[in-house]
Amino acid sequence: MRFSLRKDIINHRDINIINFHNGQDINFIINVYSDSNQTALQVLRNNTRNIGTTVVMTGDFNIRDSDWDPNIQYHSIHMEDLMTIADSLDLELTMSINPGPTRFADNHHDTNSVLDLVFMNLNNSGFNKHTLNPDIRLPSDHVPLFIEIGIKEENVDVTFKAIKKDSKEEEAFIRDILKGIRNIDTSELKNRSDIQRCTTDFATIFNDVWSTHSTTKRITKHSKEW
């Protein structure tokens, strides 16, 4: 999937843009911290056109609003900016399965609040819900957010067979292939079945010789695609 931190798109200390590959498609995840001046929102608003298909935008947006916090009775002046940014990225605000505060006050005068939000692309069935996990926040005043990602079942090979170039194994492989081809009976090729017999013999020879001289290797990030 080749995850990459894309500072070339936005190079800002409070915005992390990460892309990953899904087949031929490139998707983006955005993590945000917006300070009391909403600096991150201003930067995002000016750069959304440079960001490709986004599946998740999440983080501490530092906005108190009645749309996501039942203890708040008003709309924030920054809420419209945030929703405009999300809409431009084809994202929608999603509510957690177990609603509750995401930031716990560190004194008795303030109340716990909802500051950490998750926006998802609802057209992407792989990302469809999130939960709060206050039990593992430890000394942090913010609750970890868990996003469930659906991954289809697929058998992925982690090994492959190979013969090292210019090695003794390669020399032996070529020698045995040529020997096998010379031993194929091509004297009587009168119809389709005769041709099929020859091609089957060649395929069998190739598979046998390949199995004899190739070795099993593990796929790593340094492996060549070819």
C-alpha positions in Angstrom: 0.0 0.0 0.0 3.1 2.2 0.3 2.0 4.8 2.8 3.8 8.2 2.4 3.8 11.5 4.3 3.1 14.1 1.6 4.8 17.3 2.8 5.0 18.3 -0.9 1.2 18.9 -0.8 0.9 20.7 2.6 4.0 21.3 4.7 2.5 22.4 8.0 3.2 21.2 11.5 -0.5 20.8 12.4 -1.5 18.9 9.2 -0.4 15.5 8.2 -1.4 14.3 4.7 -0.7 10.6 4.1 -1.4 8.8 0.9 -1.6 5.1 0.2 -2.1 2.9 -2.9 -5.1 0.6 -3.4 -4.4 -1.1 -6.6 -3.9 1.7 -9.2 -5.8 4.2 -7.1 -4.2 6.7 -4.7 -6.1 7.6 -1.6 -5.5 10.2 1.1 -5.8 10.4 4.9 -5.7 13.8 6.6 -4.9 14.3 10.3 -5.4 17.8 11.7 -4.8 19.8 14.8 -6.4 23.3 14.6 -5.3 25.8 17.2 -7.5 28.6 18.8 -6.9 30.7 15.7 -8.0 27.9 13.4 -4.8 28.2 11.5 -5.0 24.6 10.1 -8.5 25.3 8.6 -7.1 28.3 6.8 -4.3 26.3 5.3 -6.6 23.4 4.3 -9.1 25.8 2.7 -6.4 27.2 0.4 -5.1 23.7 -0.6 -7.9 21.3 -0.9 -7.7 21.5 -4.7 -4.2 19.9 -4.4 -5.5 16.8 -2.5 -6.8 13.8 -4.3 -9.4 11.2 -3.3 -9.6 11.4 0.5 -11.1 8.6 2.6 -10.7 10.0 6.1 -10.1 13.4 7.7 -9.8 13.4 11.5 -8.2 15.2 14.4 -8.7 17.8 17.0 -10.5 20.6 15.2 -10.8 22.7 18.5 -14.4 23.7 17.6 -17.3 23.5 20.0 -20.6 23.3 18.3 -24.1 22.0 19.0 -24.0 19.8 15.9 -21.6 17.3 17.7 -21.6 18.3 21.3 -24.9 18.0 23.2 -23.5 20.3 26.0 -23.2 23.2 23.6 -26.3 25.3 22.7 -24.8 27.3 19.8 -23.1 27.1 16.4 -19.4 28.0 16.2 -18.4 30.7 13.7 -15.8 28.2 12.4 -18.2 25.4 11.8 -19.2 26.6 8.3 -15.5 26.8 7.2 -14.9 23.2 8.4 -18.0 21.9 6.6 -17.0 23.6 3.4 -13.6 22.0 3.5 -15.1 18.6 4.2 -17.6 19.0 1.4 -14.8 20.0 -1.1 -13.1 16.7 -0.2 -16.4 14.7 -0.6 -16.4 13.9 3.1 -19.2 13.8 5.6 -19.1 14.1 9.4 -19.7 10.7 11.0 -20.9 10.2 14.6 -19.2 7.5 16.7 -21.0 4.3 17.6 -20.6 5.2 21.3 -21.0 9.0 21.5 -19.3 10.9 24.3 -16.7 13.6 25.1 -13.4 13.3 23.2 -11.6 15.8 25.4 -11.6 15.6 29.2 -11.2 18.8 31.2 -8.2 19.1 33.5 -10.0 21.1 36.1 -13.3 21.3 37.9 -14.4 24.6 36.2 -14.5 23.4 32.6 -16.7 20.7 31.2 -15.7 17.7 29.1 -16.2 18.4 25.4 -16.3 17.0 21.9 -13.4 18.4 19.9 -12.1 15.4 18.0 -14.1 14.6 14.8 -14.0 12.1 12.0 -15.0 12.9 8.4 -15.3 10.0 6.0 -16.0 9.4 2.3 -19.3 7.5 2.6 -18.9 6.1 -0.9 -16.0 4.1 0.3 -17.4 1.0 1.9 -14.1 0.1 3.6 -14.3 3.1 6.0 -17.7 3.1 7.5 -17.7 3.7 11.3 -15.6 4.7 14.3 -15.7 4.4 18.0 -14.3 6.2 21.1 -12.0 4.3 23.5 -11.7 6.4 26.7 -10.4 3.3 28.6 -6.9 3.6 27.0 -6.4 7.4 27.1 -4.1 7.0 30.2 -2.7 10.5 31.1 -3.9 12.1 27.9 -6.8 14.5 28.0 -8.0 13.3 24.5 -9.8 10.0 23.8 -8.3 7.7 21.1 -10.6 7.4 18.1 -10.8 3.9 16.4 -11.8 3.7 12.8 -12.8 0.3 11.5 -11.4 -0.5 8.1 -13.0 -3.3 6.1 -10.5 -5.4 4.1 -11.6 -7.9 1.6 -10.3 -11.5 1.9 -7.5 -12.1 -0.5 -4.7 -14.5 -0.7 -1.5 -12.5 -1.1 1.7 -14.4 -2.0 4.7 -13.5 0.2 7.2 -15.7 -1.7 8.2 -16.1 -5.3 10.5 -18.4 -7.3 13.5 -16.8 -9.0 16.8 -17.5 -10.7 19.6 -15.1 -10.1 20.9 -13.4 -13.3 24.3 -14.6 -14.6 24.4 -17.4 -12.0 25.4 -21.1 -12.4 21.7 -21.8 -11.9 20.7 -19.7 -14.9 23.3 -21.4 -17.1 21.9 -24.8 -16.0 18.4 -23.7 -16.6 19.1 -22.5 -20.2 21.1 -25.7 -20.9 18.3 -28.0 -19.7 15.6 -26.0 -21.6 17.6 -26.3 -24.9 18.1 -30.0 -24.2 14.4 -30.5 -23.6 13.4 -28.6 -26.7 15.8 -30.7 -28.9 14.2 -33.9 -27.5 10.6 -32.9 -28.5 9.4 -34.9 -31.4 8.4 -32.5 -34.2 8.7 -34.9 -37.0 4.9 -35.4 -37.4 3.0 -32.1 -37.2 -0.1 -32.8 -39.4 -3.0 -31.4 -37.4 -4.0 -29.3 -34.4 -3.7 -32.1 -31.9 0.0 -32.7 -33.0 0.8 -29.0 -32.4 -1.1 -29.1 -29.1 1.0 -32.1 -28.1 4.3 -30.3 -28.8 3.2 -27.2 -26.9 2.2 -29.3 -23.9 5.5 -31.1 -24.0 7.3 -27.7 -24.1 5.3 -26.4 -21.1 6.0 -29.5 -19.1 9.7 -29.2 -19.8 9.8 -25.5 -18.9 7.9 -26.1 -15.6 10.1 -29.0 -14.6 13.4 -27.2 -15.4 12.2 -24.0 -13.6 11.2 -26.0 -10.5 14.6 -27.7 -10.5 16.8 -24.6 -10.8 14.8 -21.8 -9.2 14.8 -21.0 -5.5 12.1 -19.6 -3.2 12.6 -16.0 -2.1 10.5 -13.8 0.2 8.8 -10.6 -1.2 10.2 -7.5 0.6 10.0 -3.7 -0.1 13.3 -4.1 -2.1 11.8 -6.8 -4.5 11.6 -5.8 -8.1 8.0 -5.7 -9.6 9.1 -7.7 -12.6 
